[in-house]
Amino acid sequence: MSDTWDWGTSSDGDRAPSTDLRTDIPHPARMYDYYLGGKDNFAADRAAAAKVVELLPSAPAGSRANRRFLGRAVRFAAELGIRQFLDIGTGIPASNNTHEVAQASAPDSRVVYVDNDPIVLAHARALLQGTPQGRTAYVDADFRSPGSILDAPQTKELLDFSQPVALLSVALLHFFPDSTDPFALLDQYKSVLAPGSVLILTHGTGELMSPEVARSIEAVYTASGLNITSRGKAEVLRFFDGMELVEPGVVPVHEWRPDGHEDDRTMTREEIAGYAGVAVRRG
Ligand SMILES: C[S@@+](CC[C@H](N)C(=O)[O-])C[C@H]1O[C@@H](n2cnc3c(N)ncnc32)[C@H](O)[C@@H]1O
C-alpha cells in the first residue's frame, strides 16, 4: 500500500503535484526521522529502523549527535563569514535546520536545500521559513545529477558561486556505492566552490563497531532494498581531497569540536556510526 499526499510545496511556493510516498517500503529520510524521534515515518520505516536499533541501540543517540554536529559546523561556517549554504540531502525538518542555525548567527544567510525524497518535498514549506533578511529555497533533485542542482533556478537565484559557499553533505554519501562514484560526484560540486568555501560532511561507518554488527546493519538496509555503504576513515578523508581540513580533521561525529553537550561527552566510539569533518577551499 502506498499513500499519496498532495500538500507539498514547490520551491516557489506553488502546490506540488501529488506525490506517491510509497509508504510500503522504507526510506532513508523516514528511518532517520524515526531515529530522531520524529513522527514522519510509517510502519515499513519503523520496522527496518527498529532492527537497526536492536543491533546498535545507540543509533538514535548517534543520529542526534549527527544533528548537533550539523549545528556546530554551520555555526563555524557562519563565524568564518559564510552567508551561503547548499545543503544536499536535507532530510525531514528537525530541530536546528541549517537555515535556523545560519540565520541565528547571520540573519542575511541564504540557504538552498536539496533532497529527492517526496516526504522532504512535502515538508518544503517548513524549510522555506526564515528571516526577512535571509532567503531559503528548496530544490527537488538528485545528488547524482549535479547539473540539476547547480543549474536549478533557485540555486542560481540564491547562491553566488564567485563567493564562498558552505556545501553540506551530512549523512548522505553512504547511500551511494562505489559503483556510482560518489567521490567524482562530490568533486563536481567542489569544483564550483570559490576560495574560502567549506565542505561540511558526515559519513556512516562500521569501522568503529564490531564487524559483525556492521555487517548485520548493512544486511538490514539491503533487505529493505536500500544501499548503505560503510566507509572507513581513509575513504572518508578522500572526500576532502583538494581542500584543507580544519582541526580536528576527520573524527567520530561527537568528537568534532564538541560544545559540552552531555551526550557528546558520554558517548563512546563504539556507539557512534559516523565520521565528521569540515574543510576549507584555499586559493
Ligand atoms: C540520513 S538523512 C540526513 C539528513 C540531514 N542531512 C541530517 O544529517 O540531519 C539523508 C537524506 O539524504 C537524502 N537522499 C538520499 N539519497 C539522495 C539523493 N540521491 N539525492 C538527494 N538526496 C538524497 C534522503 O532523502 C534523506 O533525506
The ligand as an SDF file (V2000), in Angstrom:
LIG
                    3D

 27 29  0  0  0  0  0  0  0  0999 V2000
   20.0710   10.4240    6.9010 C   0  0  0  0  0  0  0  0  0  0  0  0
   19.2470   11.7530    6.1180 S   0  0  0  0  0  0  0  0  0  0  0  0
   20.2680   13.1040    6.5970 C   0  0  0  0  0  0  0  0  0  0  0  0
   19.5090   14.3970    6.7820 C   0  0  0  0  0  0  0  0  0  0  0  0
   20.3590   15.6000    7.2050 C   0  0  0  0  0  0  0  0  0  0  0  0
   21.3920   15.8910    6.2280 N   0  0  0  0  0  0  0  0  0  0  0  0
   20.9970   15.3590    8.5430 C   0  0  0  0  0  0  0  0  0  0  0  0
   22.1390   14.8730    8.5680 O   0  0  0  0  0  0  0  0  0  0  0  0
   20.3930   15.6100    9.5860 O   0  0  0  0  0  0  0  0  0  0  0  0
   19.7370   11.5220    4.4180 C   0  0  0  0  0  0  0  0  0  0  0  0
   18.9350   12.3440    3.4330 C   0  0  0  0  0  0  0  0  0  0  0  0
   19.5460   12.1990    2.1450 O   0  0  0  0  0  0  0  0  0  0  0  0
   18.5120   12.1320    1.1960 C   0  0  0  0  0  0  0  0  0  0  0  0
   18.9780   11.4680   -0.0340 N   0  0  0  0  0  0  0  0  0  0  0  0
   19.2690   10.1480   -0.2080 C   0  0  0  0  0  0  0  0  0  0  0  0
   19.6260    9.9270   -1.4830 N   0  0  0  0  0  0  0  0  0  0  0  0
   19.5660   11.1250   -2.1230 C   0  0  0  0  0  0  0  0  0  0  0  0
   19.8160   11.5510   -3.4590 C   0  0  0  0  0  0  0  0  0  0  0  0
   20.1850   10.6610   -4.4010 N   0  0  0  0  0  0  0  0  0  0  0  0
   19.6650   12.8480   -3.7640 N   0  0  0  0  0  0  0  0  0  0  0  0
   19.2680   13.7600   -2.8210 C   0  0  0  0  0  0  0  0  0  0  0  0
   19.0130   13.4080   -1.5370 N   0  0  0  0  0  0  0  0  0  0  0  0
   19.1470   12.1150   -1.1940 C   0  0  0  0  0  0  0  0  0  0  0  0
   17.4160   11.3400    1.8920 C   0  0  0  0  0  0  0  0  0  0  0  0
   16.1560   11.5190    1.2830 O   0  0  0  0  0  0  0  0  0  0  0  0
   17.4940   11.8930    3.2880 C   0  0  0  0  0  0  0  0  0  0  0  0
   16.6330   12.9870    3.4440 O   0  0  0  0  0  0  0  0  0  0  0  0
  1  2  1  0
  2  3  1  0
  2 10  1  0
  3  4  1  0
  4  5  1  0
  5  6  1  0
  5  7  1  0
  7  8  2  0
  7  9  1  0
 10 11  1  0
 11 12  1  0
 11 26  1  0
 12 13  1  0
 13 14  1  0
 13 24  1  0
 14 15  1  0
 14 23  1  0
 15 16  2  0
 16 17  1  0
 17 18  1  0
 17 23  2  0
 18 19  1  0
 18 20  2  0
 20 21  1  0
 21 22  2  0
 22 23  1  0
 24 25  1  0
 24 26  1  0
 26 27  1  0
M  CHG  2   2   1   9  -1
M  END
$$$$
